[in-house]
Amino acid sequence: MEWLETTDAVVAIISGIVACICAWNAWRKPQSQPRFGDSEVESIPERFFALFEAHGVHRNQIPSFFGKGLTLTDVSSPETLLSKLSPELLVEAAELFAINLEWLQGAIKTPYPTHHFYKQPDDFINFIDELANGGNPLCGYVFNTKPLQNSLNDYDAAIVITEEIGQVNDRPVFRIHICNGWVFNYWKCRGYLAACIAIAWRNGVHLIGKQVDSDWLIKFECGDKLIGYDYDNGHLQFPVQATWYADELVERPEKYLKWIDPESSQFGLKAALQLWLMLDEQGYMQMYSDGSHTSVNAAFNRALTAI
């Protein structure tokens, strides 16, 4: 128990450091020239353009997609748009893409709010239910980075739920929801992350594992960086290094345990499997209703016995 309390304390310190870094990034002034499409752009019209273009609406398509009386002349330049950006219009744009209104107003540097579900699977169920009740198609990703060995903070991860809120010329337009705060190689985070993946999958929200660039993820998971959009293929764009099967993290013990810090005397691996079995007993780990879950549970019990 003393070892467990020490490990939890380390993770709490890491979470506090991450929160401080996110707050510092949101507060500090940019040191380089602002770039269009990045969260560092200063002008409100530029942020307005960047917001739409990052999620799948080119600036020339804003009048037909968003409406609100905007014309092609209005969106032809930041100068012509400025006089049209009423407080009410900014609120509607922020709500459309579920971003921070104060970012759009130029007051803060963080476009996205973030959500935290570590040790809170019931809250994640409510979160998914609320999104599903909106009636929009949902899917998403589990982002992580290439792990380093023997560290509790080297493998940050985030669940990103994508919500299709419309189309432009048969291309989907997305709203995203960032669920962050995961230390991927810490056994307790791994267990609750797997539970959230199972909950999403069971509710028809199929998550795809994507290993991404670590520098990009550090900014993105804090909500500090806008997502990108591939207009040629109609998909969200991010720096992918590899793809993996998120459902296997829930159903295959060897995938579930991969890169977990084993800690002293294999404690991390044993604790991870015990947590999986506990969460399964509580009803969080079943992904399918085809009768296959009994064999999955048996595989995790065998894995625990074998350690």
PyMOL commands that set and color helices and strands:
alter all, ss='L'
color gray80, all
select helices_A, chain A and resi 2-27+44-55+59-66+74-76+78-82+87-97+101-104+121-133+187-202+214-221+248-251+253-256+264-281+293-306
alter helices_A, ss='H'
color red, helices_A
select strands_A, chain A and resi 114-116+138-144+156-168+171-183+207-212+228-230+235-237+240-244
alter strands_A, ss='S'
color yellow, strands_A
deselect
rebuild
show_as cartoon
